[in-house]
C-alpha cells in the first residue's frame, strides 16, 4: 500500500521485474516512515555498470562503477524532501552472489543506504558506519530479508 505523502518514481534503464520495483518502493517508504519524513518525492534510477560509471564520473569525478549515488535536492525553504537515487542493478547481482543473498536484497540495501545518506546518516567513521548498518539491517529485516552485515542467515525473499 503506497502512502500518499510520498511520491516514489522509478526510472529503470535496465530490466527490473515489477515485483522488485514494488520491494524497492516498500523499502523507500519504510525508510521515510522510520525517519519521520512527512512528505517526499523520490526518484530511483536503476542502471547497469556502464551508466553508473558515467554518472559516477560526471557527478563525483570517479571513473568507476559504484553501488549507489544519492542526491538531496530539497529546497531549504520547502517542507517536502526531494531525493534522487541512482542504483546499480548489475553490481547488485555480483555483490549478492559474493555475499550469499539475493540480488533483490542487495539492490534494496542500495536504496535504503542512499536514502539514509539523504536523511543525514553518514558512514565516514566506524561508529557512523555501524549506526548506519544497524538501521539498514532493521529495515531489511522488516522487509523479510534478514541481516546483511552481521552474518545472520539471509532470506532471499524473491526465491520463496
N, C-alpha and C positions, 0 to 999 in steps of 0.2 A: 504494500500500500504506500503510495507516494504521498509525502507530506507537502501540502500546498505552499508552505513557507519557503520551500527550496526548489529552485528550478535547476535541474541537473540534466545537462545535454551531453550527448556523445557524438563524436566525430571519428568513427573508425576508418582509418586509412588502410588497415589490413583486416582480413576476415576475423570476425569476433561473433560467436554464437549469441543469439538473443538471451539465452539463459545466463551467460557470463555477463552480459551488459546489465541484466537485472541484479545480479550479485554485486557488481561494482556500484550500481545505484544504491542498493541497500547499504553497502559499506560506507559510501559517502554520507548517506543520511544518518547512519549510526554515529559517525564522527561528528557531524554537525550537531546532532542531538546531545551527544556526550559533552561537547564543548559549549553547549547552550547558545549556539548561533541562532539568532531569531529569524533571520532571513538571509538567503544566499542565492547567487547564481553561480553555478559551477559548470565549466565546460571541460570535458575529458576527451582528449585526442589520443587515439590508440594507434601506435605506429610500430614499424619494424626497426631493425638496427640502422639501416641506411638513412632513413628520415630522422631518427633520433640523433645520429651523428651530425647531420645537417643542423638540427635545432641546437644541439649542444655547442657546436662551433659558432653558430650565429649569435646565440644569447649569452654564452658563458666562455667563449673563446677557447674551447677544448675540443680537439678533434678525435673524440672517442664516443662510442655509444654508451649510454648510461641507462639506469632503470627508470627514473622519473625526474622531470623538471617541473617545478611548480612556480606559478606567478600569482602574487596577490595584487589584483588590480583595483582594490577597494578604494573609493574616494573617501578621504578622511572626513568629509562633510556629510557623508551618507551613512545610514544605519545598515544598509544591505552590504553583505560581503560579496565580493566578485573575485572568483578564483578560476584560473586556467591551469590544467594539468596536462602534461604530455607523458604517457606511459608506454613502455617498450614491451610489447607482447612477445617479440622474438627472444629477447633476453629473459623474459619471464619463463619461457619454456625451457631454456637451457638451465637457468638457476633452479627451477623446480626439480628438474631431474637430478641435479647435483645435491640438492638439499633433501630430497626424498618426499616431496609433496606434489600436489597438482599445479599445473600452470595457472589455473583459476585462482588458487590460494596465493600464489606469488604475485600475480597481477593485482589481486585485491590488496595485498600488502603495499604495493606501489601507490595505489590510490589513497590508502589510509596514510601512508608516510608523507605523501605530498600535501595532503590536506592538513595534517598536523603541523608541518612546517608553516603553512599559510596561517595557521591559528596560533602561532607563537612558540611552537616547540623547536628545539634545536638538538643536534646530535654532535656538536663540536667537541665536547669533553666526555669522558667515560660516564660521568654522573648524568649528564644530559641525555646521552645515548641510552643509558639504562632506563631512565624515566620514559623516554620516547618508545623504546621497545616494549616496556610493560604496558603502555597504553595501546600500542599496536596489537599486542597479544590479546589484551582484553577484548578489543573489537573483533579480532579474528575468531576468538572463542565464541562470542555471541552469534557469529555467523556460521558456526559449526565446523570451523577449520582446525581448531586446536592451536597449539603453540608452534611458532617457527624458530624463535631464538633460544628457547630454554630446553630443547631436547625432548619435549613431550611428543607422544605419538601423533602423527599428522592424520587428520581426517581429510580425505580427498574429495569431499562433498560431491563433486561432479561425477565421481565414479560410482556412487551408490545412491 
